[in-house]
Amino acid sequence: MEPISVFEHQSLKVGEKGFKESHFQSLEKFLGNNDETTFPYYTLIHNGVKFRNYVGVLCVNGLTIEVLPKTDRDTQGNNYWRDKLLLMLSKVYKLDVKSPSDAHQEISTSSPILDVFIKRFLDEVNSLLNRGLVKCYHKDEGNRKALKGKLLLGEHLRRNFIHKERFYVRYTTYDYEHVMNCLLRQALEVAVSVSQNANIRGNAASTLFNFPELQEIPVSSQLFDNLVFDRKTEDYRMALKLAKLLLLHSVPNRVGKGDRILALMFDMNKLWEEYVYIMLRRNLTEYEVRAQEVKRFWQQESGTNKTIRPDLVVRDKNNKVVAIMDTKWKCPDMTPSDGDLHQMYVYSKMFSTKKIALVYPSTGDVNPVYANFLESDQTTRSSHRDASCDMLFMNVDKICIIGNWLK
């Protein structure tokens, strides 16, 4: 079945684009008793769902729903925004996305988003299989038909009073039961169950067949955060990064059909921020670009304090702040909101810089809007210009506007 494509903040009702009552019931079950603060992907409406500011892929009961980004007042179609979303994801998650003009490539920017993720994951896993998976030593114990390792006499006498031919022993094994291998295998099982592309599903099944049988382990975000990479496991980093997305965004289908529900969704505001940061860091080589730099700006005598955290801080080679930028995934009416302006004014004071900008998305070439904060002169009762607070409109695949603004 072809994926259903919708845009963020758009509604989808039963009967539209192949969306069935069974699909709606599955999404309703997936939502459960969560409210909007704990479940940010969509909300229920009469006979349908309304998507929020998360984009990506939802897979349920054989149906794939692509939620695409879209700026206000934009008339570009699905393919345009699928390309732009894949471009941003390819930079943030280092996906290998080919040009759609290359007819020999199995995956291109015109492919469904889920296929791109799974194809890259399979490439990484197959590369690890070809090089050889890591092994590790671990302790094991149990009844064996041969004496191997250390005989646990007390447990042996208790368990094998009748079965004299057995030995209860503790021994060391050297095998593939490594936590990283276990995570990759479980992610492969998810890939087989959710992919709608026959070729990719077959590739995933073949890779899973070649992968060793391993025990299933509980998966959590903390487990991935605690992974330690060394010389032998450094090659696992990208495969595990993609496995984390597949495993943490996938749950067993509670409708009872045995497959899984996958919600590979991304906060569009954060994705836009990370994308702009990566592109600036890569292209503005004469500067140092930092993300989410923290600075305290208010403190009580008791020690309680408040901090500010601008999205992007640009410093020169002498560590002096050159500019502050905040990314906003929205299309303003050529005037920022009061809250955004207040926030940017605080940044200019606390970081002692006069070059401030709000960075908005654009689908065309939109000229920057230049503006300044005004400072009152109490002696002359007049105002003069202080720091600038400009509005920059950046096309997803054109970073040069920010480089020109910094000069």
C-alpha positions in Angstrom: 0.0 0.0 0.0 1.3 3.4 -0.9 2.1 5.8 2.0 -0.5 8.5 2.9 1.2 11.9 2.8 -0.1 14.7 5.0 1.4 17.9 6.4 2.0 18.9 10.0 -1.0 20.4 11.7 -3.3 18.8 9.0 -6.2 16.6 9.8 -6.9 13.1 8.4 -10.3 11.5 8.7 -11.6 8.0 8.0 -12.3 7.6 4.3 -9.7 10.0 3.2 -6.6 8.8 1.2 -7.2 5.2 2.2 -7.4 5.9 5.9 -9.7 3.2 7.4 -11.6 2.8 10.6 -9.2 0.0 11.6 -6.3 2.5 11.2 -8.1 5.1 13.3 -8.7 2.5 16.0 -5.0 1.5 16.1 -3.9 5.2 16.4 -6.5 5.6 19.2 -5.1 2.6 21.0 -1.6 3.9 20.5 -2.5 7.3 22.0 -4.1 5.5 25.0 -4.7 7.7 28.0 -1.9 10.1 27.2 -2.6 13.8 27.0 -1.0 16.4 24.7 2.0 17.0 26.9 3.1 13.4 27.0 2.0 12.4 23.5 3.0 15.2 21.0 2.4 13.5 17.6 -1.3 13.9 17.1 -4.6 14.5 18.8 -8.0 12.8 18.2 -10.8 14.6 16.5 -14.2 13.3 15.4 -13.6 10.3 13.2 -10.0 11.1 12.6 -6.7 12.6 13.9 -5.0 16.0 13.7 -1.3 16.0 13.5 0.9 18.4 15.5 4.4 19.9 14.9 6.0 16.5 14.6 7.0 15.1 11.2 8.2 11.7 10.0 6.5 8.3 9.7 3.7 6.5 11.4 3.2 2.8 10.5 0.1 1.0 11.7 -1.7 -2.1 10.4 0.1 -2.2 7.1 -0.5 1.5 6.5 2.3 4.1 6.4 1.5 7.8 7.1 4.1 10.3 6.2 3.8 13.6 8.0 5.7 16.3 6.1 6.8 19.8 7.1 5.3 22.8 5.6 5.7 26.5 6.2 2.6 28.8 6.2 1.4 30.3 3.0 3.5 27.8 1.0 2.1 26.1 -2.1 4.8 23.6 -2.7 3.6 19.9 -3.1 4.4 16.7 -1.3 7.5 15.7 -3.3 9.1 19.1 -2.6 8.7 18.8 1.2 9.6 15.1 1.3 12.9 16.1 -0.5 13.5 18.9 2.0 12.7 16.8 5.0 15.0 14.0 3.8 17.7 16.6 3.2 17.5 17.8 6.8 17.4 14.3 8.2 20.3 13.3 6.0 22.5 16.0 7.5 21.3 15.5 11.1 21.4 11.7 11.0 24.0 11.2 8.2 21.7 9.3 5.9 22.9 8.4 2.4 20.3 10.0 0.2 20.9 10.0 -3.5 19.6 12.3 -6.2 16.3 11.2 -7.7 17.9 11.6 -11.2 20.1 8.6 -10.5 17.8 5.8 -11.8 20.1 3.0 -10.7 19.9 3.8 -7.0 17.4 1.8 -4.9 16.8 4.8 -2.6 16.4 8.4 -3.6 14.9 11.6 -2.2 11.6 10.6 -3.8 11.5 7.4 -1.8 9.3 7.1 1.3 11.0 8.4 4.4 10.9 5.0 6.2 12.6 3.2 3.4 15.6 5.6 3.5 16.1 5.0 7.2 15.8 1.2 7.0 18.0 1.0 3.9 20.8 3.0 5.6 20.4 0.8 8.7 20.7 -2.4 6.7 23.8 -1.1 4.9 25.4 -0.4 8.3 24.5 -3.8 9.7 25.6 -5.7 6.6 28.9 -3.8 6.7 29.4 -5.0 10.3 28.5 -8.6 9.3 31.1 -8.5 6.6 33.8 -7.2 8.9 32.8 -9.6 11.7 30.6 -8.8 14.8 32.3 -8.3 18.1 32.4 -11.0 20.7 32.7 -10.8 24.5 33.3 -13.0 27.5 30.5 -13.5 30.0 29.7 -15.8 32.9 27.1 -18.5 32.5 25.9 -21.4 34.7 23.6 -24.4 34.4 23.3 -28.1 34.1 25.6 -29.6 31.5 26.4 -33.1 30.3 30.1 -32.5 30.6 32.2 -31.0 33.3 33.1 -27.5 32.1 34.4 -24.7 34.2 33.8 -24.7 38.0 31.5 -27.3 39.6 29.1 -25.7 42.0 28.9 -28.6 44.4 25.9 -27.5 46.6 23.7 -26.7 43.6 24.9 -29.8 41.8 24.0 -32.1 44.7 20.6 -30.5 45.0 19.6 -30.6 41.3 21.4 -33.8 40.2 20.8 -36.3 43.0 19.0 -38.6 40.5 20.7 -37.4 37.2 24.2 -38.5 37.9 25.2 -37.9 34.3 24.8 -34.1 34.7 27.0 -31.4 36.2 25.9 -28.0 37.5 28.8 -25.7 36.6 29.7 -22.1 36.2 31.9 -21.3 33.1 33.0 -18.5 30.9 31.9 -18.3 27.3 33.1 -16.1 24.4 30.3 -15.5 21.9 28.2 -12.8 20.2 26.0 -12.1 23.3 27.1 -8.5 23.4 24.5 -5.8 24.2 25.2 -4.0 21.0 24.6 -7.1 18.9 21.4 -7.7 20.8 20.1 -4.2 20.0 20.9 -4.5 16.4 19.1 -7.8 16.1 16.0 -6.4 17.8 16.1 -3.4 15.4 16.3 -5.8 12.4 13.2 -7.6 13.7 11.4 -4.2 13.7 12.6 -3.4 10.2 11.2 -6.6 8.9 7.8 -6.0 10.5 7.3 -2.4 9.5 8.8 -2.0 6.0 6.3 -1.8 3.2 8.9 -2.1 0.4 9.2 -5.7 -0.7 12.8 -5.4 -1.7 13.9 -3.7 1.5 11.8 -6.1 3.6 13.5 -9.0 1.8 16.9 -7.5 2.4 16.0 -7.0 6.1 14.8 -10.6 6.4 18.0 -11.9 4.7 20.2 -9.8 7.0 18.3 -11.1 10.1 18.8 -14.7 8.9 22.5 -14.1 8.7 22.6 -12.5 12.2 23.3 -14.8 15.2 20.5 -15.8 17.5 20.6 -13.7 20.6 18.6 -13.1 23.7 16.1 -10.2 23.8 16.9 -7.5 26.2 14.8 -4.6 27.6 15.3 -1.5 25.5 15.4 2.1 27.0 16.9 5.4 26.1 19.2 5.1 29.1 20.6 1.8 27.8 21.7 3.6 24.6 23.1 6.5 26.5 25.2 4.2 28.6 26.8 2.5 25.7 30.6 2.9 25.6 32.5 2.7 22.3 36.0 1.5 22.0 38.4 0.5 19.3 36.4 -2.6 18.5 33.0 -1.1 18.6 33.5 2.3 17.1 32.1 1.0 13.8 28.8 0.3 15.5 28.1 3.9 16.3 26.0 4.8 13.2 24.1 1.5 13.1 23.2 1.9 16.8 22.1 5.5 16.2 19.6 4.2 13.6 18.7 1.2 15.7 17.8 3.6 18.6 15.4 5.4 16.4 13.7 2.2 15.3 13.5 0.6 18.7 12.5 3.6 20.9 9.8 4.7 18.4 8.3 1.2 18.0 5.8 -0.6 20.2 3.9 -3.8 19.8 0.5 -3.3 18.2 -2.1 -3.5 21.0 -4.8 -4.1 18.5 -3.8 -7.7 18.4 -2.6 -8.4 14.8 1.0 -9.3 15.9 2.7 -6.5 14.0 4.1 -3.3 15.4 3.3 0.4 15.4 6.2 2.6 14.5 6.2 6.3 15.2 9.5 7.6 13.7 8.6 11.3 14.4 10.7 14.4 14.9 10.0 17.7 16.5 10.2 20.1 13.5 11.4 23.0 15.7 14.3 20.9 17.0 15.1 19.4 13.6 15.2 22.8 12.0 17.5 24.1 14.8 19.9 21.1 14.6 20.0 21.3 10.8 20.9 25.0 10.8 23.5 24.4 13.4 25.1 21.6 11.4 25.1 23.6 8.2 26.6 26.6 9.9 29.3 24.7 11.7 30.2 23.0 8.4 30.3 26.1 6.2 31.4 29.0 8.5 34.9 27.7 9.0 36.2 31.1 10.1 33.9 31.0 13.1 33.1 28.7 16.0 29.4 27.9 16.1 28.0 26.6 19.4 24.5 25.3 20.1 22.5 25.8 23.3 25.2 27.7 25.2 23.9 28.4 28.7 24.3 31.6 30.7 22.8 32.6 34.1 20.9 35.9 34.1 18.9 35.9 37.4 19.6 34.6 40.8 17.9 34.7 44.3 19.8 35.0 47.5 18.8 31.4 48.3 20.8 30.3 45.3 17.9 29.6 42.9 18.8 30.9 39.4 17.4 31.2 35.9 19.4 30.6 32.7 19.1 31.6 29.1 20.0 29.3 26.3 20.1 30.8 22.8 19.9 28.3 19.9 23.2 29.4 18.2 26.1 31.4 19.4 28.8 32.4 16.8 32.2 33.2 18.2 35.4 34.3 16.4 38.8 32.8 16.8 39.4 34.9 19.9 36.3 33.5 21.6 34.4 36.8 21.3 30.7 36.5 20.6 30.0 37.7 17.1 26.3 36.9 16.7 23.4 35.2 18.4 20.7 33.4 16.4 17.5 31.7 17.3 15.8 29.4 14.8 12.0 29.5 14.4 10.1 27.0 12.3 7.3 29.3 11.3 6.6 32.0 8.8 5.9 35.4 10.5 4.0 38.3 9.0 7.3 40.2 8.7 7.1 41.1 12.4 8.4 38.8 15.1 6.2 38.1 18.1 6.6 40.1 21.3 7.9 37.1 23.1 10.6 36.4 20.5 11.7 40.1 20.6 11.9 40.1 24.4 14.0 36.9 24.3 16.4 38.3 21.7 16.8 41.6 23.6 18.0 39.6 26.7 20.4 37.7 24.6 22.0 40.9 23.2 22.5 42.2 26.7 23.7 39.1 28.4 26.2 38.1 25.6 27.2 41.7 24.9 26.7 41.5 21.2 24.9 43.8 18.8 24.3 41.3 16.0 21.1 39.3 16.7 18.9 37.4 14.2 15.8 35.2 14.1 16.2 32.5 11.4 13.0 31.4 9.6 12.5 28.8 6.8 11.8 29.9 3.3 11.0 28.2 0.0 12.3 31.0 -2.1 14.8 33.9 -2.1 13.4 36.3 0.6 15.4 39.3 1.5 16.4 39.8 5.1 14.4 42.3 7.2 16.8 44.6 9.2 15.7 46.2 12.4 17.2 47.5 15.7 16.4 47.6 19.4 16.1 51.2 20.6 17.7 52.5 23.8 16.4 55.5 25.6 18.8 58.3 26.5 17.6 59.8 29.7 19.7 62.9 29.5 18.2 64.0 26.1 14.9 62.1 26.4 15.6 60.7 22.9 16.2 57.2 21.5 19.2 55.8 19.7 19.8 52.5 17.9 21.3 49.7 20.0 21.7 46.1 18.9 20.3 44.9 15.6 17.5 42.2 15.6 17.2 41.1 12.0 15.0 38.5 10.4 16.7 36.0 8.1 14.8 33.7 5.7 16.8 30.7 4.9 16.0 28.2 2.1 16.6 24.7 3.3 19.4 24.0 0.8 20.9 27.5 0.8 23.0 28.5 3.8 24.8 31.4 2.1 22.3 34.0 3.4 23.6 33.7 7.0 27.3 33.8 5.8 26.6 37.1 4.0 24.7 38.5 7.0 27.7 37.8 9.3 30.1 39.7 7.1 
